[in-house]
Amino acid sequence: MTMYVPQLENEGSRYQAIAAAIERDIQVGTLKPGDRLPTHRDLADRLGVTVGTVTRGYAEAERRGLTQAVVGRGTFIRGYQREDPWPEHLAEPGMVDFTLSLPLHLPEEERFLAETLSELARDPRIGASLRYEAESASMDQKSIVSAWLQRMGLFPKPEQVLVTCGSQHSLNVVLSSLFQPGQVLVTTALTYPSLKAIAKSFGLKLRAVPMDAEGMQIEGLTKALTSEPKPHGVYLDPTLQNPTTAVMSLRRRKEIAEVVRRHDVLLVEDDVHGFLLPEPMPPISSWLPEHSVYLSSVAKCLNPGLRTGFLCAGTALIRRLLSGIHNTVWMPPPLMVELTCRWLANGVAVRLIQAKRLEIQRRQMEAARILAGHDFLAHPYGYQIWLRLPEPWSTEAFVLAGAEAGIKVIGAGAFAVNRLAIPQAIRISLGVPSWEEMRLGLLRLSALLASSPSSYF
Ligand SMILES: Cc1ncc(COP(=O)(O)O)c(C=O)c1O
């Protein structure tokens, strides 16, 4: 294998240039997690600098969170925080993939789909689904959505509801329509990876707030909102937080609402998992009708393929959000909106959610049994498990070792807003296609946790 030799920029001190070159080469993919860097002496010889300069350069790279020195083995590239949060999703035979936040799929979904499609096929008004409209959802459909959201404790008027192609789309719409490039968005220190990617694509700066067992801390939020430059908004997912599964208490929700109101910023509340709780928690937006945008979706509780999500906001924001929908997709497919609304209105949605809750609970119980004794966070109705790795495992080593042992897991770096404060933890998503696959993967995981990482790092 050819030796890696960084191309140094001419500016600045040599040791800084070494660290900068390593950072650049990780970003462009020349260096990958787990790659070993040349010894200090070899690199010093190749670059024509002193060994001390290389030592300082490597120390600086480690300080930047790029590398990890392992006594007696050398210096290795750590897992880098990718712009694209998802690892390449390869369907390798025998590999159990716990990385994607897949909602559970139930066989009855297909039966309900077939029934509703044949009902739609017989409906003489179905041709209306083939036209361009200013909005794909009619007032009747918005009334259905509004009644649906009342189950969560939110009481929007139908005209305060917009239909989107899911929460991912809603986030794109909200961040592009209500924020300007360069503005600051405050979020939890660990956050939904796509939020990071979308914020970046619109030129927004994320500011991280420390977390506790309930998610965003009040003290940290106040600090973030009083620091310069003044933030424009706060993003959080207070129910079954991604990735920690935290559910915020009623009291904390009220406190967050109070701080957001006092500082006159916009709350972006992502409640994509809200419907999974049998006793839903009231959205923070319910106390902030004019200071918030509330995002809900049917992806996790009904089916992701419906690609239907809902946005609720004060009437002053609706026009701008609607422009955002026009700019992105013009309108979500009316047929899917109609199908979703039928499920919300005819009881199919409630039946599916109840069935999903039972299956999630069953999976979480089995996972808790297999992972007993390990340090993890989970919720009986959450799809995910946040597992803190035991000493001496590092996240990067565990992800690599997992791939060799037949499991794919996603490391904390994908969720961390601040690269210098990445915990040694992984997220496991239990929505894998089958119960057997889940068990097999968890057993492999548990065996790996009990083993020594020494052969990896
Ligand atoms: C916090 C959060 N928001 C949004 C989404 C995306 O939701 P949708 O499928 O409705 O686009 C996810 C999916 O995992 C999520 O975890």
The ligand as a Gaussian input file, in Angstrom:
#p B3LYP/6-31G(d) Opt

LIG

0 1
 C      -37.018000      13.441000      13.917000
 C      -37.438000      13.072000      12.525000
 N      -38.006000      13.998000      11.742000
 C      -38.395000      13.712000      10.492000
 C      -38.232000      12.461000       9.949000
 C      -38.678000      12.199000       8.527000
 O      -40.049000      11.978000       8.500000
 P      -40.823000      11.694000       7.125000
 O      -40.629000      10.270000       6.768000
 O      -42.243000      12.059000       7.427000
 O      -40.245000      12.591000       6.086000
 C      -37.630000      11.463000      10.720000
 C      -37.392000      10.120000      10.162000
 O      -36.689000       9.317000      10.699000
 C      -37.228000      11.778000      12.046000
 O      -36.660000      10.857000      12.831000

